């Protein structure tokens, strides 16, 4: 459905569209069904998502009135309602398998239910809520210190711990020197987190990638710079060029990139940049192009550690038999990226 159609359905509270899309309201950071009885939002404050998973990882929490996580008109199991309420009551808390067992819940059964109905495991759901809180805080312009200490994140979430460790000075210190700015980038494949120094982009990862926390730590280690929320002229250019890419109007990006790593990793990433739009390479083929036949596995590892998705096109590397291989952002995204380039070719 096009945005105009979804807006009309939302404004008319069209229940026939429930399940087809979800509406995130940026003024409240809540997502709803199209039929939600809540007051109609201003259309400029609405973003649309295909699944609850996308809305969650974009930082929205489920509406308490229309309950978008409940399935149709089916009665909700008391254990699920209680579990969701507990997560919303304490999003920063981690509920481990042992705690689920203490509540009389089988962790494997809970995981299967969430995976089947929401497209993500229960632990991934909890992680999405934690990440959403974290990025909502920094997107609102708050300092990292505020995000960590005022919201009580100093001892629970791995993301928050990694983020607080990455920061070595208060945000005001960035005025007197270089830093890595972090910003939220919306794309047709879900939200991404971008990072840039004063001169170049150094990070572009999907917000639900499991390695995101590790990548933030790597940035601090490689660059020895503080990380702060904020905008950059590079981010505006990035948003524009990504929009053109997904619309099939751009084949190459002309943004300055800074990817630091081992010499071998940098050679692999430079080789990725040389793969033409709409074309693919096998891992062994890429190793041969580097003059290192027999190191396909090492090429695959370096490929997986690429921190600048799409622009450094690691999605163009596939298995020798034509299979997709791996992709940190999820194989469905890799397929969509390859299909986008095929259509644009």
Order of alpha helices (4+ residues) and beta strands (2+ residues): alpha-beta-beta-beta-alpha-beta-alpha-alpha-alpha-alpha-alpha-beta-beta-beta-alpha-beta-alpha-alpha-beta-alpha-alpha-beta-alpha
